[in-house]
Amino acid sequence: MGIGGISMWQLLILLLIVVLVFGTKRLRNIGTDLGSAVKGFRKGIEDEPDDGEPEKISAEESTSTEAGTSKEKVKASSPPDTDV
């Protein structure tokens, strides 16, 4: 018995076909690249801060930011002076 109803002989034949198609050198390179990608992913997950909360903006900063954007909108929406 093999894995999921596949016999050991079928697995060996499949492995032989894969080696013949890709070659041992290419399979080794694929394995190395996959391993380094997994290692980099794990390192990235470990380095990420675990705060879980986005940055908080104080009330003063949010009102000054809102006031600045509303003034910019008024300036942009006013028509240009055409009296020359």
Number of C-alpha atoms within 10 A of each C-alpha: 8 10 8 6 7 10 11 12 11 11 13 11 11 12 12 12 12 13 14 10 11 12 12 12 10 12 14 12 11 13 12 11 12 12 12 12 12 11 11 12 12 11 11 10 10 10 9 8 7 8 7 6 6 6 7 7 9 8 9 9 10 12 12 10 11 11 11 11 11 11 11 10 10 9 10 10 9 8 7 8 6 5 4 3
